[in-house]
Amino acid sequence: MNRTHRRRRHIRLTALTGCAALAFGLAAVPQASAAHGRGGDQARAVLPAGDGWGSAEGSVTGGAAAGRGDVVTVSTREELATALAEGGDTPKIVRVDGTIDANTDAAGRPLTCEDYAVDGYTLDGYLAAYDPEVWGRDAEPSGPLEDARVASAERQKERVVLNVPSNTTIIGTGRDARLLGATLDVRRAENVIIRNLTFEDTFDCFPQWDPTDGDLGAWNSEYDSLVLYGSRHVWVDHNTFTDGRRPDAEQPEYFGRLFQQHDGQLDIVRGSDLVTVSWNVFTEHDKTILLGNSDGAAADDRGKLRTTFHHNLFHNVNERAPRVRYGQVDVYNNHFRQDAGARYGYSWGIGIESALVAEYNAFTLPRGVAPAQVLHRWTAGTSVTERGNWVNHRPVDLLGAYQRANPDAPLGDDAGWRPVLRDRVDHPLLVPLLVDRWAGAGRLR
């Protein structure tokens, strides 16, 4: 084994005690994880060697090799769509300046849900037609109004879903670059970097009511803020994901269920592989991150979905931080912070053939949220490697807490692999200080 590989296998744990030592450790730790491009240009930064699964088998350079003519700054939805479409897979850098609202027409005028509605769709009409007292609870909606909902949803999709090609870097300029209501769809692409953006309120005007979803039915929506679909070598760094102006807590209930207009913040699905997710903020959301979107997707997902999450802040997220199927997923040095009164289901979802390693994370949980809630088993016979995690400034055996609370649904204690692609590991006591200070959009250094 050469010296580089030995270095990558070495895990540095910053073991400091006392307030002065913590402050020294914070000041001494590098404030960014990027390897800069020419002249320190963040737009040409590449994923450093050894930084998570994204750095395996070739790493991630995005558009770092773009020529001068392939670097463009955009400030409208039309400019962004054009910049992504032009040049195919030629290396490109797209710089986002200010707020881009995806729900706008070609002239930049705002579009409302009513503007997308076709074939007589109205929410009031939909609610009347598929009220369980009228429609029943044994079948999903069908017929003219459901067809109208689907057609209306397709019109919105044409505006809000933006396809990202291979060899692309999308980076926000300054501290306030924002994609409002947009989905970045990285579909069957290779070598993509997404950095320094705030993804806010990716919402679906036309959720579907499904009375067969669970015991009480549910409203299901489309559009994740960022989707990796069958893509390889992706780096997602220093972004903020938030429901922003449309929090779930302020939405109405219909048929006794939340009218859910948001889907996920980040989905990694259908054979996506070799991904590093670092220094992001995921906040105020329900279904946060999904790896593998179906138990039946083994043909695409088995042996893939290899992803690393490190130094991310998960603040007031209800579940899926992340939920894992199939993939070897490394979750370390993240801060999971819940405020009193915020909805909380679980953080780590252990699904079919998942191989999650969760180490050296920090949790800040309010009274009434027990450590046993952190883990949730979705499939029998699954395992997780869990060690070195701290809750409210103390080491806690999270897997042991889960096992004691769920004796009839045990988890195995060995995910079957050991991460080696960690370029730094911080002590969990330091993680809240580091992550809360440096994670998220507008904090590149």
FENMOJO-V403840 format. One record per pair of residues at least 24 apart in sequence whose C-alpha atoms are under 6 Angstrom apart, sorted by the first residue. I is the first residue (numbers start at 1). J is the second residue. If there is no record, write none. Layout:
i	j
I	J
I	J
This chain:
i	j
9	420
11	425
12	424
12	425
13	425
13	426
13	427
14	426
14	427
15	427
32	445
50	421
50	422
50	423
51	421
51	422
51	423
52	276
52	308
52	421
52	422
53	274
53	275
53	276
53	307
53	308
54	233
54	274
54	275
54	276
60	191
60	233
62	167
62	168
62	169
62	191
62	192
62	193
63	91
63	92
63	93
63	167
63	168
63	169
66	91
66	92
75	100
76	100
77	102
89	165
89	166
89	167
91	167
91	168
92	168
93	168
93	169
94	170
95	170
95	171
95	172
96	172
96	173
96	177
97	173
97	177
98	176
98	177
99	177
99	178
99	179
100	179
100	180
101	180
102	160
102	181
102	182
113	205
116	152
116	155
116	156
117	152
118	152
119	148
121	148
137	211
140	210
153	206
165	189
166	190
166	191
166	192
167	191
167	192
168	192
169	193
170	194
171	195
171	196
172	196
172	197
175	442
183	224
183	225
183	226
184	226
185	227
186	227
186	228
187	229
187	230
187	231
188	230
188	231
189	231
190	231
190	232
190	233
191	233
191	234
192	234
193	234
193	235
194	236
195	237
195	238
195	239
196	238
196	239
196	441
196	442
197	239
197	441
198	239
198	240
198	241
198	441
199	241
200	242
200	243
200	244
201	243
201	244
203	261
203	262
204	261
219	259
219	260
221	261
221	262
221	263
222	263
223	263
224	263
224	264
224	265
225	265
226	266
227	266
227	267
228	268
229	269
229	270
229	272
230	270
230	271
230	272
231	272
232	272
232	273
232	274
233	274
233	275
234	275
235	275
235	276
236	277
237	277
237	278
237	279
237	280
238	279
238	280
238	439
238	440
238	441
239	280
239	440
239	441
240	280
240	281
240	440
240	441
241	282
242	283
264	288
269	293
270	300
270	301
271	300
271	301
271	304
272	305
273	304
273	305
273	306
274	306
274	307
275	307
276	307
276	308
277	309
278	309
278	310
278	311
278	312
279	311
279	312
279	439
280	312
280	439
280	440
281	312
281	313
281	440
282	314
283	314
283	315
283	316
283	317
284	316
284	317
285	317
286	317
286	318
286	319
287	319
287	320
288	320
289	320
289	321
289	322
290	322
290	323
291	324
291	325
292	325
302	326
310	334
311	435
316	342
318	343
318	344
318	345
319	345
319	346
319	347
320	347
321	347
321	348
322	348
323	348
323	349
324	349
324	350
324	351
324	354
325	351
325	352
325	353
325	354
326	353
326	354
327	354
327	355
328	355
328	356
329	356
330	357
331	358
332	358
332	359
332	360
332	361
333	360
333	361
334	361
335	362
335	363
335	432
336	363
337	363
337	364
338	365
340	366
346	373
346	374
346	375
347	374
348	375
349	376
350	377
350	378
351	378
351	379
352	379
355	415
356	384
357	385
358	386
359	386
359	387
359	388
359	389
360	388
360	389
360	428
361	389
361	428
362	389
362	390
362	391
362	428
363	391
364	391
364	392
372	401
372	402
382	411
383	411
383	412
383	413
383	414
383	415
384	413
384	414
384	415
385	413
385	414
385	415
